Amino acid sequence: MSDEEKRREYEEVEFKDKEIPPVDFKNFILGISQSVLIYLGLSPDPITGKERKNLMLAKHTIDTIDMLREKTKGNLSQEEEQFINSLITELKLKFVEVYRREKQKEN
């Protein structure tokens, strides 16, 4: 099978029995932000169902979303820009809350 035939077959594949969100900027960023919630211990790991707290990865992922905001500046709709700005603010606030709790546990 040629590469072109494989590409065509890929485009024809549909999963009618499964509902997945459309591929757009907002859902892409939401997917990444879900990792932050997992790393903050605010959402269970979808594979294990257990808490998976890792503040270093949470901060790194927030910084990655922030970098995407900077790199896409001027290319987002007003709605997308408002969404990513408020999401980053919310994630940073959640990070600080969890970070402070962890620091208090250490003391």
Stockholm file with secondary structure:
# STOCKHOLM 1.0

chainA/1-107         MSDEEKRREYEEVEFKDKEIPPVDFKNFILGISQSVLIYLGLSPDPITGKERKNLMLAKHTIDTIDMLREKTKGNLSQEEEQFINSLITELKLKFVEVYRREKQKEN
#=GR chainA/1-107 SS CCHHHHHHHHHHCCCTTSCCCCSSHHHHHHHHHHHHHHHTTSSCCTTTCSCCCCHHHHHHHHHHHHHHHHHTTTSSCHHHHHHHHHHHHHHHHHHHHHHHHHHHHHC
#=GC SS_cons         CCHHHHHHHHHHCCCTTSCCCCSSHHHHHHHHHHHHHHHTTSSCCTTTCSCCCCHHHHHHHHHHHHHHHHHTTTSSCHHHHHHHHHHHHHHHHHHHHHHHHHHHHHC
//
